[in-house]
Amino acid sequence: MDALRLAVLTDEAARRWGIDEFFFAALLLQESAYAPDAMSSAGAVGIAQFTIPTAQAQGVDPFEPQSAIDGAARLIARYLRAYGESDDPPGLALAAYNAGPAAVAFYHGVPPYAETRQYISDVRERWARLVRDAGGSFNRRTRRMHAT
C-alpha cells in the first residue's frame, strides 16, 4: 500500500472518529512510521502496533492497514473521550494507548514510566511539526482537543 493511500486512510479514520487528523498521524508515525509489517520487542505488530490480544478485543486485523488504522482511531478517540475532563486529554489518551488504561487509572494520570513519558513527548513533537508544516496553529488545535 502506498503512502498516499495510507495518508487518506488516516485522514478518513480521524474524521470518522472525531479526532484531530494531525494528532492521529503523529501517533501512527511514532508507533511504526506507517510500516504495516512493523514488530516491536514487546509483541506489538502492524501500523498501529496492536498486541494480538488488544487487536482481537478491538476486532482489528493488525496486519491489514485499513483495519488497523480504523481500529487505532476508534481506540484513541475512546481514550480522548474518557479523559476529556482532565487537564490534558491528549497526554492521558496517549499514555493509555502506550501503557494501557489500567496504568493510567492506577497512577491517576500519566504513569511514571520513562518510555511512556518519552512516547507522549515524541508524539506531541510530531503533532506540532505536522500542524506547522501544514500552515496551522498548534496552540489552536490543542485547545480544540481539550474541548472534545
N, C-alpha and C positions, 0 to 999 in steps of 0.2 A: 504494500500500500504506500502510495507516495505522500510526501509531506503536505501537499496542498489538500489532499483528501483528509488527512489527519487533522489539519487545522479547521477544515469545515466541520468535521465530526465534533471537535472540541467546542467550537462556537455554537453549534446546534444543541449539544447537550447542556452547555452552560445556560443557554436561553430557555431551554425546556424546563430546567430545574430551578431557574430564577437566581442564578449566581453570576458574579462578575466574570466575564469571559477571560480577562487577563489574569485574574486570580487563579482560575481553574487551569489555564495554560501553564502558569508558573508552577502549580502543583505537579502537573504531568511532566514538565521539563525536569523538575527536581527528582521525581520518582524514577524516571527511566530515560530521560532525554528522548521520549517517544519511540523507544525501541520495543517492538512487540515481543521480542524474544528475550528481553531482559530478565535476569535471575539474580536475586540477592543471596548473600550468605545466610540470611535468616529464613530463606524459603519463599520469599515473595516473588511473584512472576508477572511478566507482561508489562504493558504500558503503564497501568495504574498500580503495579506492584501489590496485587492482592495475594494474601496467603490462600492456599486452596480452601481451608475451612471458611474463611471470610467470603471468598468468591462463591462458594456453594450456598452460604447463608444469604447472600445478596442475589442469587440466581444469575450469576455472571460467568461467562466463559472468559477467564483472564487472558487467554491466548488469542482471543478474537478481538481486534482493536475496537470495533464499534460497540460490542457488548461491554468491554472493559471501560471504555471512555464513558458510556452512559451510566454504567454502574458506579463509577467513581464520582460522577457529577451528582447522582442521586444521593450517595452516601455523604459527600461533603456538604450538600445542601441540607441534609438532615442534621448534621452536626452544627451548621451555622444557625439553623432554627433553634436547636436545643440550647445553644449558648448565646442566643440573640439578646438576652437581657444583661449579659455580662459587660464588663468594661472593654473586653477585647474578643468579640465573636470570631474574627478570623484566626487569631492566635490559638484560641481554645479548640476551634474546629480542626486546625492543622495538628495540634497536639493529639487530639482524638484519632485523627487519621493515621498519625505516625506511631503513637504509643498505645492507642486504644482508649475508648471512652471510660473503661474501668479505672485506668491510671489517672485520668483527669478527675474523675469523681473521688478517688482515694485521696489525691493531693489537693482537692478543692481548687484546681487550677492546673497550670502547666506543670507536668512532673519535673522533678529536678534532674532528669536525665540529660547529660551533655549532648547526646545525639539528637534528642527531640528539640532541645533549645536551639541547636545549630540548624536543624531542619527548618524550624519556623523562621529563623533569621534568613536562611538561604532562599526560602520561598518568597518572603517579603521583598528581598532584594531583586529577585527575578521579576516579581509582580511590578514593582516600581519601575524597573527598566523597560518592561513591556509597555506600560502605560505611557512613560515618557517618549519612547520610540514611536508610539502611535500619535503623539502630539497632545496627549491628555494631561489632566491634573491628577496626580496620585492622591493628594490630600482629599480632593472631592470624591474620588472613588472609595477611599477608605471610610469617609463619613457615610457614604451611601451603604456600605457593608454594615456599619454599626446600626443603621436604621432598619435593617431587614429583620 
